[in-house]
């Protein structure tokens, strides 16, 4: 998972949400997401629906 900025105030909340989602898919088995900074986040990585939701083309 790549966030928009290392100073994002939502890091903990997003990481926990990813963890819960992965655990749901894995059926309770051990699962973990990975936070990475390369490649850097950019609007082109978002779906068209995501870009439209925040007003980015």
MMTF fields as JSON, N, C-alpha, C and O atoms, coordinates in Angstrom:
{
  "mmtfVersion": "1.0.0",
  "mmtfProducer": "UNKNOWN",
  "numBonds": 227,
  "numAtoms": 228,
  "numGroups": 57,
  "numChains": 1,
  "numModels": 1,
  "chainsPerModel": [1],
  "groupsPerChain": [57],
  "chainIdList": ["A"],
  "bondAtomList": [4, 2, 8, 6, 12, 10, 16, 14, 20, 18, 24, 22, 28, 26, 32, 30, 36, 34, 40, 38, 44, 42, 48, 46, 52, 50, 56, 54, 60, 58, 64, 62, 68, 66, 72, 70, 76, 74, 80, 78, 84, 82, 88, 86, 92, 90, 96, 94, 100, 98, 104, 102, 108, 106, 112, 110, 116, 114, 120, 118, 124, 122, 128, 126, 132, 130, 136, 134, 140, 138, 144, 142, 148, 146, 152, 150, 156, 154, 160, 158, 164, 162, 168, 166, 172, 170, 176, 174, 180, 178, 184, 182, 188, 186, 192, 190, 196, 194, 200, 198, 204, 202, 208, 206, 212, 210, 216, 214, 220, 218, 224, 222],
  "bondOrderList": [1, 1, 1, 1, 1, 1, 1, 1, 1, 1, 1, 1, 1, 1, 1, 1, 1, 1, 1, 1, 1, 1, 1, 1, 1, 1, 1, 1, 1, 1, 1, 1, 1, 1, 1, 1, 1, 1, 1, 1, 1, 1, 1, 1, 1, 1, 1, 1, 1, 1, 1, 1, 1, 1, 1, 1],
  "groupList": [{"groupName": "UNK", "atomNameList": ["N", "CA", "C", "O"], "elementList": ["N", "C", "C", "O"], "formalChargeList": [0, 0, 0, 0], "bondAtomList": [1, 0, 2, 1, 3, 2], "bondOrderList": [1, 1, 2], "singleLetterCode": "X", "chemCompType": "L-PEPTIDE LINKING"}],
  "groupTypeList": [0, 0, 0, 0, 0, 0, 0, 0, 0, 0, 0, 0, 0, 0, 0, 0, 0, 0, 0, 0, 0, 0, 0, 0, 0, 0, 0, 0, 0, 0, 0, 0, 0, 0, 0, 0, 0, 0, 0, 0, 0, 0, 0, 0, 0, 0, 0, 0, 0, 0, 0, 0, 0, 0, 0, 0, 0],
  "groupIdList": [1, 2, 3, 4, 5, 6, 7, 8, 9, 10, 11, 12, 13, 14, 15, 16, 17, 18, 19, 20, 21, 22, 23, 24, 25, 26, 27, 28, 29, 30, 31, 32, 33, 34, 35, 36, 37, 38, 39, 40, 41, 42, 43, 44, 45, 46, 47, 48, 49, 50, 51, 52, 53, 54, 55, 56, 57],
  "secStructList": [7, 7, 7, 1, 7, 6, 6, 7, 6, 6, 2, 2, 2, 2, 2, 2, 2, 2, 2, 2, 2, 2, 2, 2, 2, 6, 6, 6, 1, 7, 7, 7, 7, 7, 7, 7, 7, 1, 1, 7, 7, 7, 4, 4, 4, 1, 7, 2, 2, 2, 2, 2, 2, 6, 6, 7, 7],
  "xCoordList": [0.857, 0.0, 0.911, 1.852, 0.623, 1.355, 0.415, -0.666, 0.806, -0.002, 0.482, 1.539, -0.301, 0.046, 1.235, 1.961, 1.45, 2.556, 2.968, 2.108, 4.262, 4.694, 4.079, 3.983, 3.669, 3.069, 1.566, 0.922, 0.991, -0.457, -0.978, -0.5, -1.957, -2.484, -3.348, -3.75, -3.632, -4.487, -3.702, -4.299, -2.388, -1.566, -2.058, -2.29, -2.22, -2.623, -4.005, -4.214, -4.943, -6.308, -6.362, -7.036, -5.661, -5.646, -4.981, -5.476, -3.865, -3.164, -4.054, -4.082, -4.777, -5.676, -6.824, -7.213, -7.363, -8.427, -7.964, -8.694, -6.752, -6.186, -6.004, -6.321, -5.492, -5.289, -6.606, -6.669, -7.648, -8.961, -9.502, -10.058, -9.338, -9.815, -9.068, -9.679, -7.751, -6.964, -7.327, -7.405, -7.544, -7.936, -9.286, -9.502, -10.192, -11.485, -11.35, -12.049, -10.459, -10.229, -9.511, -9.82, -8.556, -7.747, -8.487, -7.95, -9.696, -10.464, -9.872, -9.992, -9.239, -8.692, -7.23, -6.622, -6.65, -5.223, -4.412, -4.933, -3.167, -2.287, -2.183, -1.971, -2.335, -2.232, -1.743, -2.036, -0.998, -0.506, -0.296, 0.093, -0.559, -0.266, 1.115, 1.702, 1.631, 2.949, 2.834, 2.253, 3.383, 3.399, 4.705, 5.788, 4.595, 5.786, 5.725, 4.646, 6.862, 6.913, 7.444, 7.582, 7.743, 8.233, 7.453, 7.536, 6.721, 6.676, 5.849, 4.933, 6.179, 5.404, 3.961, 3.681, 3.075, 1.655, 1.424, 2.046, 0.536, 0.145, -1.275, -1.7, -2.007, -3.402, -3.615, -4.669, -2.651, -2.825, -2.94, -3.365, -2.568, -2.672, -4.097, -4.432, -4.926, -6.302, -7.212, -6.903, -8.326, -9.329, -9.995, -9.889, -10.67, -11.39, -12.45, -12.685, -13.074, -14.096, -13.44, -13.994, -12.286, -11.561, -11.136, -11.282, -10.601, -10.19, -11.385, -11.296, -12.509, -13.721, -14.218, -14.712, -14.088, -14.579, -13.844, -14.413, -12.561, -11.801, -11.57, -10.831, -12.195, -12.132, -10.848, -10.462, -10.178, -8.93, -9.203, -9.865, -8.711, -8.872, -7.8, -7.792],
  "yCoordList": [-1.151, 0.0, 1.224, 1.31, 2.156, 3.412, 4.541, 4.661, 5.364, 6.511, 7.749, 7.738, 8.81, 10.028, 10.754, 11.444, 10.613, 11.296, 10.536, 9.972, 10.507, 9.828, 10.438, 9.761, 11.69, 12.34, 12.185, 12.876, 11.302, 11.102, 10.77, 9.828, 11.538, 11.267, 10.008, 9.592, 9.405, 8.217, 6.905, 5.845, 6.963, 5.762, 4.607, 3.51, 4.836, 3.755, 3.215, 2.003, 4.11, 3.7, 2.903, 1.876, 3.372, 2.665, 1.303, 0.316, 1.245, -0.027, -1.03, -2.208, -0.569, -1.455, -1.935, -3.101, -1.047, -1.435, -2.481, -3.427, -2.318, -3.303, -4.637, -5.69, -4.592, -5.818, -6.565, -7.773, -5.863, -6.494, -7.077, -8.175, -6.336, -6.831, -8.101, -9.059, -8.106, -9.284, -10.477, -11.604, -10.241, -11.336, -11.919, -13.126, -11.062, -11.543, -12.421, -13.427, -12.049, -12.84, -14.14, -15.194, -14.059, -15.228, -16.182, -17.235, -15.841, -16.718, -16.862, -17.919, -15.821, -15.852, -16.239, -16.175, -16.64, -16.968, -15.688, -14.59, -15.827, -14.666, -13.93, -14.54, -12.63, -11.815, -10.434, -9.954, -9.797, -8.446, -7.711, -8.305, -6.416, -5.565, -4.974, -5.051, -4.39, -3.768, -2.331, -2.056, -1.413, 0.004, 0.295, 0.04, 0.831, 1.135, 2.585, 3.173, 3.148, 4.531, 4.597, 5.685, 3.45, 3.424, 2.351, 1.184, 2.675, 3.968, 4.98, 4.61, 6.265, 7.299, 7.333, 7.047, 7.681, 7.775, 8.872, 9.933, 8.608, 9.609, 9.297, 8.142, 10.32, 10.122, 9.024, 8.388, 8.788, 7.763, 6.359, 5.433, 6.189, 4.891, 4.625, 3.493, 5.653, 5.523, 5.059, 5.242, 4.46, 4.118, 5.406, 6.444, 5.337, 6.497, 6.968, 8.167, 6.023, 6.381, 7.127, 8.113, 6.679, 7.344, 8.742, 9.679, 8.887, 10.228, 11.159, 12.322, 10.657, 11.487, 11.906, 13.02, 11.012, 11.316, 12.487, 13.217, 12.67, 13.787, 14.905, 15.85, 14.801, 15.867, 15.942, 17.017, 14.795, 14.725, 13.945, 12.908, 14.42, 13.695, 12.68, 11.988],
  "zCoordList": [0.0, 0.0, 0.0, 0.789, -0.884, -0.95, -0.582, -1.159, 0.363, 0.759, 0.019, -0.612, 0.106, -0.619, -0.018, -0.734, 1.286, 1.953, 3.212, 3.889, 3.545, 4.772, 6.039, 7.062, 5.98, 7.136, 7.219, 8.009, 6.43, 6.397, 7.793, 8.424, 8.278, 9.613, 9.683, 10.77, 8.542, 8.499, 8.411, 8.226, 8.539, 8.36, 9.228, 8.719, 10.524, 11.43, 11.087, 11.061, 10.825, 10.508, 9.204, 9.13, 8.188, 6.905, 7.032, 6.489, 7.746, 7.927, 8.658, 8.304, 9.669, 10.404, 9.51, 9.573, 8.684, 7.756, 6.765, 6.469, 6.248, 5.318, 6.034, 5.481, 7.266, 8.038, 8.219, 7.99, 8.623, 8.823, 7.519, 7.509, 6.413, 5.122, 4.712, 4.238, 4.893, 4.54, 5.416, 4.927, 6.686, 7.577, 7.165, 7.273, 6.693, 6.218, 4.989, 4.86, 4.091, 2.872, 3.211, 2.654, 4.123, 4.467, 5.403, 5.749, 5.817, 6.691, 8.079, 8.698, 8.57, 9.92, 9.982, 11.05, 8.861, 8.842, 9.001, 8.806, 9.347, 9.49, 8.152, 7.104, 8.213, 7.005, 7.397, 8.492, 6.506, 6.782, 5.469, 4.464, 5.494, 4.347, 4.516, 5.596, 3.465, 3.523, 3.063, 2.013, 3.839, 3.502, 2.772, 3.297, 1.557, 0.755, 0.272, 0.202, -0.056, -0.549, -1.974, -2.534, -2.562, -3.934, -4.677, -4.294, -5.692, -6.371, -5.587, -4.852, -5.748, -5.068, -5.57, -6.735, -4.682, -5.035, -6.066, -6.009, -6.997, -7.992, -8.469, -8.438, -8.909, -9.303, -10.341, -10.347, -11.209, -12.24, -11.646, -12.337, -10.376, -9.717, -9.231, -8.882, -9.208, -8.734, -9.864, -11.041, -9.494, -10.505, -10.986, -10.334, -12.11, -12.636, -11.628, -11.479, -10.95, -9.938, -8.777, -8.29, -8.332, -7.24, -7.621, -6.836, -8.839, -9.295, -9.387, -8.996, -9.904, -10.016, -8.637, -8.465, -7.652, -6.309, -5.674, -4.862, -6.049, -5.476, -6.479, -6.202, -7.632, -8.62, -9.426, -9.885, -9.603, -10.383, -11.653, -11.61, -12.77, -14.044, -14.25, -15.269]
}
